[in-house]
Amino acid sequence: MVRFKINDRELKAAPGTTILEAAGKAGIPIPHLCYLKEINEIAACRMRMVEIEGVNRLVPACNTEVAEGMVIQTNSPRVRQARKTNLRLILSQHNSNCTVCVRSGNCTLQSLANDFNMRGEHYPTKLRREAVDYSTPLIRENDKCVKCMRCIQICENVQTVKIWDLLGTGSRATVDASRNRRIQDTECTYCGQCITHCPTAALRERDDTGIVFDAIDDPNTVTVVQVAPAVRAAWAEQFNLSPEFATPKRMAAALRELGFNYVFDTDFAADLTIMEEGSEFFRRLQRGDMAQYPMFTSCCPGWVRFLKGQYPQLTGQLSTAKSPQQMFGSLTKSWLAQKLGVEPEKIFCVSIMPCVAKKAESELPTMATEHGPDVDLVLTTREFVRMLRADKIIPSLLPEEGLDDPMGVSTGAGIIFGTTGGVMEAALRTAVETLTGQPVEPVEFTDVRGTKGVKEASYEVAGMTLRVCVVSGTANAGRVLDMVRKGEAQYDFIEIMACPGGCVNGGGQPIQPAPVRNFTDIKALRAKALYEQDAASGLRRSHENPLVKKVYAEYLGEPGGERSGPGPLLARYVGVAVMFVGLAGLAPLAVLPAYPDEVALAPCFIFPGIGAAMAGYLVY
């Protein structure tokens, strides 16, 4: 062990320990703005400077290791003055209009400015103002960027998508989308990890709360809200409430206080997803479709965007099942509308999700019908919290209230969808019982649990070997896909989530302060809350959900059937394709007048073209 002193306290630590780590373990705080353990340790902000006896210059605590006999001062006059100077320089290029900032009260820069009593403008402010593009769910405001490089490091080293880059030099240097592109022109998955790791509001989700308030206030609109399982594990963190107190029933009471007409749980649709993906998996398995490549889950839109952008040749291996969010929206505008006796167009379906990519998913043209979008609008967990604060709703004073019928019943299998491995475990609970015809005891499949980025397991079921893999984080996804393509790994079924740790660590979840993030595994704590709720659930297998059985009996028919399966959707795609082929066949008619000798060929284009166009339209 290395022995040293920090602020006259004698301490010891293992060789290789940085001053920042040693101070943190000893309960000695050192301010920092850009540091992320094992991700961003480049000392860009210069706020962690400390003084070492016998060393002329100040050194950054985040990447300086302790040494035998070292004497360190973290708050000497020289250190304090250096931090204030560096803070002034950062603020000179920052929009300090904090009263209208979405991160006010949860901003590392704002906290440091208050701690150091930074009042007024100490240097002339030089802001790079640009028009904000609200067409994408991920918003960037350059005049709030402190150039800490966290977003670059997260996107490049953790997610390997490489959207962000440092552009320009000197005082003109700024962080923006790489290669001078717009965000919507990049391969961005909208996972939102750059947002949750940004110390300011330079990156944030598009705020859609005003639209929801308008819908709630409209007496002619029926507002329906669904809440994802991962939200229940984190929604009350900013109210300092424990998961044991902040129950789903207390969350339902809060949503009714906001004014929603019907409050449901996405867990119901998660159970439905297991039925659909499970039946599709067995069909593919029986047909031998997985001889070369496995089937992938399709619940996570960030992962789906990553696959289509980085590995388009493997998109055919995705499950054709919609995500639970979109399944719920589709049922809301059809089956539920019939149940309520309401026209689908009068229903405004809102999703509260731990994810920014869900906003983009709900806006896809394939997620809409003649009645409009299946899901009209998506809020992140943070937006939900802002709505509660805007209406001065105090969750700690609310009673517990049940969810509404007929989509308010779910199982423990649906609950654990919110964490990495949860989808796989839920699928295994139903798959093993379906194949063997015997109840699964115990229902826990612990091999696929935990926050590790890649987990593998094999199960012998009814004479078959099921090889499964669970992946979280797109960097891990890329590594596994590369092995699968090269034949270095063989699986039957792979669950992939874009965010490390799964939805509990999604880009729309509450943002934790840097000290908490660096020294606490928040995603593990949130996952623990979901597993505890699963264990306490009376129903723990998706196929046991009585309401899932009811919706199949009354409306969907059977899993993978004519109404619930991919058939109708594929038929529409085929119809559109045939129609356009037919119209394309008529194109040569436009140039025939310029070639009088070829006019006799007109029937060769007219009749087949019109026929194909009409056939395609009828199929559509």
Solvent accessible surface area in square Angstrom, and as a share of the most:
residue,aa,sasa,rsa
1,M,140,0.62
2,V,19,0.11
3,R,146,0.53
4,F,8,0.03
5,K,76,0.32
6,I,0,0.00
7,N,46,0.23
8,D,111,0.57
9,R,114,0.42
10,E,140,0.63
11,L,36,0.18
12,K,114,0.48
13,A,10,0.08
14,A,49,0.38
15,P,100,0.63
16,G,42,0.41
17,T,13,0.08
18,T,19,0.11
19,I,0,0.00
20,L,7,0.03
21,E,32,0.14
22,A,6,0.04
23,A,0,0.00
24,G,35,0.34
25,K,167,0.71
26,A,23,0.18
27,G,60,0.58
28,I,15,0.07
29,P,113,0.71
30,I,8,0.04
31,P,32,0.20
32,H,18,0.08
33,L,0,0.00
34,C,0,0.00
35,Y,4,0.02
36,L,4,0.02
37,K,73,0.31
38,E,145,0.65
39,I,52,0.27
40,N,0,0.00
41,E,64,0.29
42,I,78,0.40
43,A,3,0.03
44,A,41,0.32
45,C,9,0.06
46,R,92,0.34
47,M,0,0.00
48,R,1,0.00
49,M,13,0.06
50,V,0,0.00
51,E,44,0.20
52,I,12,0.06
53,E,130,0.58
54,G,81,0.78
55,V,57,0.33
56,N,138,0.71
57,R,157,0.57
58,L,23,0.11
59,V,10,0.05
60,P,14,0.09
61,A,0,0.00
62,C,1,0.00
63,N,76,0.39
64,T,29,0.17
65,E,100,0.45
66,V,8,0.05
67,A,46,0.36
68,E,117,0.53
69,G,56,0.54
70,M,29,0.13
71,V,37,0.21
72,I,0,0.00
73,Q,60,0.27
74,T,1,0.00
75,N,78,0.40
76,S,16,0.10
77,P,100,0.63
78,R,107,0.39
79,V,0,0.00
80,R,110,0.40
81,Q,101,0.45
82,A,25,0.19
83,R,4,0.01
84,K,55,0.23
85,T,47,0.27
86,N,31,0.16
87,L,0,0.00
88,R,51,0.18
89,L,96,0.48
90,I,29,0.15
91,L,33,0.16
92,S,16,0.11
93,Q,51,0.22
94,H,12,0.06
95,N,25,0.13
96,S,67,0.43
97,N,85,0.44
98,C,43,0.26
99,T,126,0.73
100,V,119,0.68
101,C,21,0.13
102,V,53,0.30
103,R,17,0.06
104,S,54,0.35
105,G,73,0.70
106,N,44,0.22
107,C,12,0.07
108,T,28,0.16
109,L,3,0.01
110,Q,38,0.17
111,S,57,0.37
112,L,11,0.05
113,A,15,0.11
114,N,82,0.42
115,D,110,0.57
116,F,29,0.12
117,N,100,0.51
118,M,14,0.06
119,R,143,0.52
120,G,68,0.66
121,E,140,0.63
122,H,75,0.33
123,Y,87,0.33
124,P,104,0.65
125,T,50,0.29
126,K,145,0.61
127,L,51,0.25
128,R,101,0.37
129,R,161,0.59
130,E,93,0.42
131,A,106,0.82
132,V,43,0.25
133,D,62,0.32
134,Y,121,0.46
135,S,76,0.49
136,T,7,0.04
137,P,4,0.03
138,L,2,0.01
139,I,1,0.00
140,R,26,0.09
141,E,27,0.12
142,N,18,0.09
143,D,13,0.07
144,K,19,0.08
145,C,12,0.07
146,V,20,0.11
147,K,50,0.21
148,C,12,0.07
149,M,32,0.14
150,R,2,0.01
151,C,11,0.06
152,I,21,0.10
153,Q,35,0.15
154,I,3,0.02
155,C,14,0.09
156,E,71,0.32
157,N,86,0.44
158,V,36,0.21
159,Q,2,0.01
160,T,54,0.31
161,V,11,0.06
162,K,115,0.49
163,I,2,0.01
164,W,9,0.03
165,D,62,0.32
166,L,74,0.37
167,L,38,0.19
168,G,51,0.49
169,T,95,0.55
170,G,66,0.63
171,S,88,0.57
172,R,182,0.66
173,A,15,0.12
174,T,14,0.08
175,V,1,0.00
176,D,28,0.14
177,A,0,0.00
178,S,9,0.06
179,R,169,0.62
180,N,133,0.68
181,R,51,0.19
182,R,144,0.53
183,I,22,0.11
184,Q,59,0.26
185,D,76,0.40
186,T,15,0.09
187,E,67,0.30
188,C,12,0.07
189,T,3,0.02
190,Y,10,0.04
191,C,15,0.09
192,G,1,0.01
193,Q,3,0.01
194,C,10,0.06
195,I,1,0.01
196,T,16,0.09
197,H,23,0.10
198,C,11,0.06
199,P,2,0.01
200,T,1,0.01
201,A,1,0.01
202,A,2,0.02
203,L,1,0.01
204,R,33,0.12
205,E,3,0.02
206,R,31,0.11
207,D,61,0.32
208,D,8,0.04
209,T,19,0.11
210,G,42,0.40
211,I,90,0.46
212,V,0,0.00
213,F,49,0.20
214,D,99,0.51
215,A,10,0.08
216,I,30,0.15
217,D,107,0.56
218,D,55,0.29
219,P,126,0.79
220,N,114,0.59
221,T,30,0.17
222,V,31,0.18
223,T,1,0.01
224,V,0,0.00
225,V,0,0.00
226,Q,0,0.00
227,V,3,0.02
228,A,7,0.05
229,P,10,0.06
230,A,0,0.00
231,V,0,0.00
232,R,15,0.05
233,A,6,0.04
234,A,1,0.01
235,W,1,0.00
236,A,3,0.02
237,E,48,0.21
238,Q,52,0.23
239,F,43,0.18
240,N,143,0.73
241,L,35,0.18
242,S,53,0.34
243,P,53,0.33
244,E,119,0.54
245,F,74,0.31
246,A,2,0.02
247,T,29,0.17
248,P,26,0.17
249,K,107,0.45
250,R,31,0.11
251,M,6,0.03
252,A,1,0.00
253,A,2,0.02
254,A,0,0.00
255,L,1,0.00
256,R,72,0.26
257,E,105,0.47
258,L,8,0.04
259,G,31,0.30
260,F,9,0.04
261,N,81,0.42
262,Y,64,0.24
263,V,0,0.00
264,F,0,0.00
265,D,4,0.02
266,T,4,0.02
267,D,0,0.00
268,F,0,0.00
269,A,0,0.00
270,A,1,0.01
271,D,0,0.00
272,L,4,0.02
273,T,0,0.00
274,I,1,0.01
275,M,38,0.17
276,E,14,0.06
277,E,3,0.02
278,G,17,0.17
279,S,26,0.17
280,E,10,0.04
281,F,11,0.04
282,F,30,0.13
283,R,78,0.29
284,R,21,0.08
285,L,42,0.21
286,Q,153,0.68
287,R,152,0.55
288,G,44,0.42
289,D,64,0.33
290,M,12,0.05
291,A,90,0.69
292,Q,121,0.54
293,Y,48,0.18
294,P,2,0.01
295,M,0,0.00
296,F,0,0.00
297,T,2,0.01
298,S,13,0.08
299,C,14,0.09
300,C,16,0.10
301,P,11,0.07
302,G,1,0.01
303,W,0,0.00
304,V,26,0.15
305,R,83,0.30
306,F,8,0.03
307,L,0,0.00
308,K,118,0.50
309,G,45,0.44
310,Q,69,0.31
311,Y,22,0.09
312,P,78,0.49
313,Q,106,0.47
314,L,2,0.01
315,T,44,0.25
316,G,58,0.56
317,Q,32,0.14
318,L,18,0.09
319,S,6,0.04
320,T,63,0.37
321,A,15,0.12
322,K,52,0.22
323,S,2,0.01
324,P,12,0.07
325,Q,1,0.00
326,Q,0,0.00
327,M,18,0.08
328,F,0,0.00
329,G,0,0.00
330,S,38,0.24
331,L,8,0.04
332,T,0,0.00
333,K,10,0.04
334,S,28,0.18
335,W,7,0.02
336,L,0,0.00
337,A,4,0.03
338,Q,125,0.56
339,K,88,0.37
340,L,50,0.25
341,G,70,0.67
342,V,35,0.20
343,E,105,0.47
344,P,25,0.15
345,E,104,0.47
346,K,104,0.44
347,I,5,0.02
348,F,36,0.15
349,C,0,0.00
350,V,0,0.00
351,S,0,0.00
352,I,1,0.00
353,M,4,0.02
354,P,3,0.02
355,C,14,0.09
356,V,0,0.00
357,A,0,0.00
358,K,17,0.07
359,K,2,0.01
360,A,12,0.09
361,E,12,0.05
362,S,7,0.05
363,E,97,0.44
364,L,75,0.37
365,P,117,0.73
366,T,53,0.31
367,M,27,0.12
368,A,40,0.31
369,T,57,0.33
370,E,137,0.61
371,H,65,0.29
372,G,21,0.21
373,P,59,0.37
374,D,2,0.01
375,V,1,0.01
376,D,43,0.22
377,L,16,0.08
378,V,3,0.02
379,L,0,0.00
380,T,0,0.00
381,T,0,0.00
382,R,16,0.06
383,E,0,0.00
384,F,0,0.00
385,V,2,0.01
386,R,59,0.22
387,M,1,0.00
388,L,0,0.00
389,R,121,0.44
390,A,68,0.53
391,D,66,0.34
392,K,168,0.71
393,I,17,0.09
394,I,96,0.49
395,P,1,0.01
396,S,49,0.32
397,L,134,0.67
398,L,23,0.11
399,P,81,0.51
400,E,86,0.38
401,E,62,0.28
402,G,41,0.40
403,L,48,0.24
404,D,33,0.17
405,D,108,0.56
406,P,18,0.11
407,M,0,0.00
408,G,16,0.15
409,V,52,0.30
410,S,26,0.17
411,T,0,0.00
412,G,0,0.00
413,A,0,0.00
414,G,0,0.00
415,I,13,0.06
416,I,0,0.00
417,F,11,0.05
418,G,1,0.01
419,T,3,0.02
420,T,1,0.00
421,G,0,0.00
422,G,0,0.00
423,V,2,0.01
424,M,0,0.00
425,E,0,0.00
426,A,0,0.00
427,A,12,0.09
428,L,5,0.03
429,R,0,0.00
430,T,12,0.07
431,A,12,0.09
432,V,22,0.13
433,E,32,0.14
434,T,86,0.50
435,L,52,0.26
436,T,56,0.33
437,G,57,0.55
438,Q,117,0.52
439,P,92,0.58
440,V,15,0.09
441,E,134,0.60
442,P,98,0.62
443,V,7,0.04
444,E,56,0.25
445,F,21,0.09
446,T,93,0.54
447,D,85,0.44
448,V,0,0.00
449,R,59,0.22
450,G,39,0.37
451,T,39,0.22
452,K,146,0.62
453,G,20,0.19
454,V,41,0.24
455,K,15,0.06
456,E,108,0.48
457,A,15,0.12
458,S,72,0.47
459,Y,36,0.14
460,E,134,0.60
461,V,5,0.03
462,A,64,0.50
463,G,82,0.79
464,M,65,0.29
465,T,64,0.37
466,L,4,0.02
467,R,82,0.30
468,V,4,0.02
469,C,0,0.00
470,V,0,0.00
471,V,0,0.00
472,S,1,0.01
473,G,2,0.02
474,T,0,0.00
475,A,7,0.05
476,N,29,0.15
477,A,0,0.00
478,G,9,0.09
479,R,138,0.50
480,V,1,0.01
481,L,0,0.00
482,D,44,0.23
483,M,67,0.30
484,V,4,0.02
485,R,102,0.37
486,K,143,0.61
487,G,45,0.43
488,E,117,0.52
489,A,16,0.12
490,Q,87,0.39
491,Y,14,0.06
492,D,9,0.05
493,F,11,0.05
494,I,0,0.00
495,E,1,0.00
496,I,2,0.01
497,M,9,0.04
498,A,1,0.01
499,C,9,0.05
500,P,29,0.18
501,G,1,0.01
502,G,1,0.01
503,C,40,0.24
504,V,0,0.00
505,N,36,0.18
506,G,2,0.02
507,G,0,0.00
508,G,0,0.00
509,Q,2,0.01
510,P,5,0.03
511,I,8,0.04
512,Q,36,0.16
513,P,67,0.42
514,A,4,0.03
515,P,77,0.48
516,V,51,0.29
517,R,51,0.19
518,N,15,0.08
519,F,105,0.44
520,T,56,0.32
521,D,66,0.34
522,I,29,0.15
523,K,50,0.21
524,A,37,0.28
525,L,100,0.50
526,R,10,0.04
527,A,8,0.06
528,K,115,0.49
529,A,5,0.04
530,L,0,0.00
531,Y,32,0.12
532,E,77,0.35
533,Q,36,0.16
534,D,0,0.00
535,A,66,0.51
536,A,90,0.69
537,S,27,0.17
538,G,80,0.77
539,L,58,0.29
540,R,43,0.16
541,R,22,0.08
542,S,0,0.00
543,H,40,0.18
544,E,50,0.22
545,N,0,0.00
546,P,70,0.44
547,L,23,0.11
548,V,1,0.01
549,K,119,0.50
550,K,78,0.33
551,V,0,0.00
552,Y,15,0.06
553,A,90,0.70
554,E,90,0.40
555,Y,40,0.15
556,L,16,0.08
557,G,54,0.52
558,E,112,0.50
559,P,42,0.26
560,G,23,0.22
561,G,14,0.14
562,E,158,0.71
563,R,137,0.50
564,S,28,0.18
565,G,13,0.13
566,P,37,0.23
567,G,42,0.41
568,P,58,0.37
569,L,62,0.31
570,L,91,0.45
571,A,41,0.32
572,R,83,0.30
573,Y,97,0.37
574,V,84,0.48
575,G,0,0.00
576,V,49,0.28
577,A,55,0.43
578,V,53,0.31
579,M,41,0.18
580,F,122,0.51
581,V,101,0.58
582,G,2,0.02
583,L,89,0.44
584,A,65,0.51
585,G,29,0.28
586,L,44,0.22
587,A,62,0.48
588,P,44,0.27
589,L,51,0.25
590,A,86,0.67
591,V,84,0.48
592,L,17,0.09
593,P,103,0.65
594,A,78,0.60
595,Y,127,0.48
596,P,102,0.64
597,D,132,0.68
598,E,72,0.32
599,V,76,0.44
600,A,90,0.70
601,L,84,0.42
602,A,18,0.14
603,P,63,0.39
604,C,86,0.51
605,F,59,0.25
606,I,55,0.28
607,F,144,0.60
608,P,82,0.51
609,G,3,0.03
610,I,79,0.40
611,G,38,0.37
612,A,29,0.23
613,A,14,0.11
614,M,118,0.53
615,A,46,0.36
616,G,0,0.00
617,Y,145,0.55
618,L,142,0.71
619,V,76,0.44
620,Y,110,0.42
